Amino acid sequence: MPRLFWKFFTIIWLTLAVTVAVIILTVKLLQAVPFARELAEERRGLLLDLTANVLVQDGADAAARFVRASEKTLPLGLAISGAADPDTCAKENTGDTRSVVRDGACYRISLSAPIGFSFENFAPLMPWLAILISSTLAAGALARYLIRPVVHLRDGLSALAHGRFDFRIGDKMAGRKDEVTALAHDFDSSAARLQELQAAQQRLFHDVSHELRSPLSRLQAAVGVLRQSPAKVDIMLDRMDREVERLDVLVGEILTLARLNAGSSLPLRTQSVDIIELLNDILGDAAFEAQARRVTITMSIDGIFLAEVEGELIYRALENVVRNAVKYTAEHSNVTVSCEMAAELLIIRVTDAGPGVGRDEIERIFQPFSRGNDAEPQGGYGLGLAITRQAVERHGGRVYASLPVTGGLEITLEIPRKPETFGPMADHGRSGSSLRNL
């Protein structure tokens, strides 16, 4: 956290510098010396002790001369007096008096009391007062600097807790460029992502209910016709069987997509699978469907690519892409499937000659229940490519789409030899990665 560190360092350093400057200016302006009172007390005690020593060693006359010379130099009210009461010398000395016995006589040395208040008395408090004021100001500045963004973060978290995913706090950090601002923008990114997930969930519920309602409505219509015309029982039962089958396929695909989303944090149940052999099996089955539309499948596939994958997921991913191409390519056209092997990566490209999609749809139609705007309805539910992307990304691979210059669509699958914990999901944008779904 370099920026926040330097801001704290600067504030603390300026606080110390201002404190020292205030002390120096105060001493200069008041002509006062810090701890002057303590120094004066020591000086008075030293003067009393010197006078007492002169009296003891040289006698009263010498002590009197010392007192007169001292008073001329620095008048402090120094005086010597004889004590009539011999018990006076038995008393303890104080800060302003000394008792001395000389030649059997008792002498009392005293100093006048100091002035009650002066700037010199106030000077010892100045350093502490300056430190108190400057530290208070610095603490207030730091507290304000830290508390304001914390309050915004608290408001943001409270909004998220109440389901308000449109709440943003990044614009409230104007003028700040530090780690707290980065945290606020990370919060906004998280809130935006939650808002997208909430919108996707609501859209998914709407799409699921819509897709389920259509075959159910047709079933109800068939039941109504059957009640009115019992003679049509065979025709209506066949139709009901088709609608039930459609429902079963739709529910199966919804459950598959739900398992992929719910199990994204669970470990894969991998086994060693030859992806190329698996792809050839899928292409063999798809060739029969292609014949009905007089579509040919051109394959440029050879070799072996053993990978540690969850076979069912990869099978669904490859099958959805191939069947999607066969379904949407133009009649009497060609579907091209090619493979490119790297050391640890298998790249599969499936290209059709269909109507294609708009460039603005490339990402959107990898979403559940999404199809290209120009796609003709052919019995799909828009879940195939969503399942493909989820399955391949769970293995650490990528799925994306492109628009060949010759027209149609090209879907590329990148499958690693060994699954990775985190797939390169952030790389989808560089190539565009959405197409029509089954």
C-alpha positions, 0 to 999 in steps of 0.5 A: 500500500505505497500511496496510503503509507506515504500519506500517513508518513507525510502527515506524521512527519509534518506533525512533528515538524510543526510541533518543533517549529511551534516550540521554537517560535514560542520560545523566541517570541516569549523570550522564555527558555523551556524548563526555566523554572527548574533552572531558576530553582537550581540557581537559587539553591546553588546561591544559598549553598555557596553563601552557607559555605562562605559563612562556614569557612570564612566567617560572617564578614566574608559571607556579608561581602559575598551577599552584597556582591551577589545582590549587585550582580543579580538581585534575588533578595539574598540576606543573612540574619542572626537567629536569637533562638538557638533552636532555629538551626535545628529546623530543616532547610527549605528551598529559600532558607539555609540555617548555619552554625558558626562560632556557636552562633546561628545564622539564617540565610534566606532568599525572597520569594519568586514572582508568582507568574511570568512567561518563564513560569509558563514556558515549561508547559509550552512543549507539551502544549504544542505537542498536544495541539499538533497531535490533536490536529494530526489525529483529527486529519487522519481520522477524517481521512480514514473515516469518510471512505469507511462510512461510504463503504459501510453504506455500500455494504448495507445497500448490498445486504438489502439487495440494492446492487445499483449502489456505487461509491467510487464517485464519492472518492473524488480527489483521492488516489490511494488504496482506499480509492482502489478498494472503492472501485473494486466494490463498484466492480463487485456490485456491478457483477452482482447486478449482472448476475441478478439480472441474468438470474431473473432473465433465466427464470423468465426464459425458463418459464417461457420455454416451459409454457409453450409445450405445456400450452400445446399439451393443454390444446391437445387435451382440449381437442381430444376431449372434443374429438375422441376419434383423434386420439391417435393423432393427439397422443402422438402430438402429446408424446412429442411435446412431452419429449420436448419438455424432457429435453428442455428440463435435461438441458436446464439441469445440465446447465444448473449442475455446471453452475452449481459445481463450478467450485467442485473438483472434476471427475476426470478420466483419460479420454482420447478427444479426437476419437470422441469427436470422430464418434460425434461426427459419425452420428451427425453425418446421418442428420446432415444427409437429410439436409444434403449437408456434407461434413469435411473432416481434417482430423487425425492423431491421438490427443489423450486428455484428463477430462470429465468425459460426459461434459466434453462429449456434450460440449463437442456434440452441441457445437457440431449439431449446432453447425449442422442444424444452422448451415445452409442446405447443400452446403458444407460443415468443416471440422479441423483439429490443431494439436499443441503440446498441451492444447487441442484446438478444434474449429467447427465452421458452417455456411449458415446465415451468421450473426451480427458482431454485436451478438457474438457474446450475447448468444452464448448466454442461456436461451439466447439465439441470433436475431436472424436465426430461424427457429429449428426446435432448439432452446438456446442452451447448447452453446451455454453448456459448451462454454461452461463445460470447456471453461471448467477444464480451463479451456476457452470457447469463442466464435468468429465470423469467417470472411466467406460467411457463416460461423466458426466456433473454436474450442481450446481444450487443455490436456490437463484441467486447470483450476482457473480457466482463462475466462477473462480472455474471451473478449479478445476474440469475441465468444458468442454464437447461436445456441441450440 
